[in-house]
Amino acid sequence: MIDLKWKAMIPGETVQSMLPQDIPWWMADHFVFFSVLYLVLLTIGLGVGAVVFQSLSDTMTEKRKLAE
């Protein structure tokens, strides 16, 4: 008999929260879905951060050129 006491969820139960500590990582379908989801969110976040950083850099460069 398999002891499921240590696991946060009963197999078949729905996910109550998308926080990493609440996801049943032992279930393959959840593991694949949420891994891809977090990878996509990380990629989008890094892209937005790069755009913001580049915009600030361009703005500072323009200010320096106008000050000369």
Helices and strands as residue ranges (DSSP letters): G 20-22, H 28-67
